């Protein structure tokens, strides 16, 4: 019989325990908190650990197999190129915009290991969105694929941003480098002097006011999140009486989420990088192809959004494939419906479902739920372990007792330090070291966290955050629109889909097709409403003049409002 949750946490993490994951008190940016005593000082030291894995397979992509040695040879060469040819210095921003290619992994490691800041660009962005992020971050170099270069070319030329293009098939303009032609293979890593609290990454999150915000993490924050994931696994293994290394199947992950997302970048990619674990990269999500990969590569861990878990276990050919290697199926990005939890538990007899509640602002780490706990508490996002702390607070910032509903707040060394060039947004979201998540919920007597609603006006579509204000801003640019309210409606596979209710200006006419044509190229496709309702009367508002989006959502769900679907 394994230990209780609290006993396992104490055994693994307590100060003075002498374990590799022991916690100690420290001051981080003026705030006292617990940190990992044995944490590396910066990500470069983490990547150096990968060199010990030598010829062991690390990355698998469309028939390509990259060993750890080959990956680090490329990391060293790119680091040399960035420092000695592109003159990238500590603190400079280098943007990465490409599909999930092995070069994305190499780029991230090279950038952060020389003390520069890796800026993750959303591959689905339009030209306008990429233009904003390049200008906002002040990136001096863009490492990208051909499609993303085409999207950012005009901005790069205007701002003299150096472009390095991977896997280019067509000829490139003068002054634009091709990865395969300029990478100095065999060059030694130039090294760097990096402190724990130096900036390491900028990941852009959807903005509440029409523009994304650059969430900035330090080396300590990213490393703390990575070690926290390791600690959570150690705690759960101890509870379940699992001995590390006793499984006959070697760990292997499948990458099914974008690397520009915090989940794909930190727990999946970086977790495999430092853990010596095989990572199989999918070109694009396809449930049947994923089943082939799981069978052929003996995948043990499947981490994505619930949409992908749903697609996998409900695929009509699921039973035809050997999925006996699977130990964990789940991820984060959206709450999973209880039937999905049960279906995963049935479909993965050697393992089970899991769920994590993390954000870009926490480097994907947060309360987690797996195994027996998940089956008995299927609507909970789970419990947290130190060094993270979680509280529920009221509107005045006072901590509420267990069982009472309020805003979920998180604290710990894995949090971002703030938003790039946005002290206003930083002050609003992070107060006295506590992150105010914008999610409403409660904590029960056992310490399980339950998310019930969102305080922020946000839609969670298949793991993508869509802020209503950003979409509404684009819609209001159409001359026929008098009023527009964007809201989420339930969707079995995506969790939520984007809907909009529109009141057309007098004397104008408009169709859903007109709206979709208007939004094409203005905002990323996943933000475009897939359900459009045209109202014949003013949209419902409360006494303060705000749209009653909950009422609109309920009326659409009940069929009281007719919607045109895309």
Secondary structure by P-SEA (a helix, b strand, c coil): ccccaaaaaaacccccccccbbbbbbbcccbbbbccccccccaaaaaaaacccccccccccccccccaaaaaaaaaaaaaaacccccccccbbbbbbccccaaaaaaaaaaaaacbbbbbbcccccaaaaaaaaaaaccccccccaaaaaacaaaaaaaccbbbbcccccccccccccccccccccccccccccccccccccccccccccbbbbbbbcaaaaaaaaaaaaaaaaaaaaaaccccccccccbbbbbcccccccccccccaaaaaaabbbbbbbccccaaaaaaaaaaaccccccccaaaaaaaaacccccccccccccccccccccccaaaaaaaaaacccbbbbbbbcccccccccbbbccaaaaacccccbbbcccbbbbbbcccccccccccccbbbbbcccccccccccaaaaaaccccccccccccccccccbbbbbccccccccccccbbbbaaaaaaaaaccccccbbbbbbbbbccccbbbbbbbbbcccccccaaaaaaaacccccccccccbbbbbccccccccccccaaaaaaaaaaacccccccc
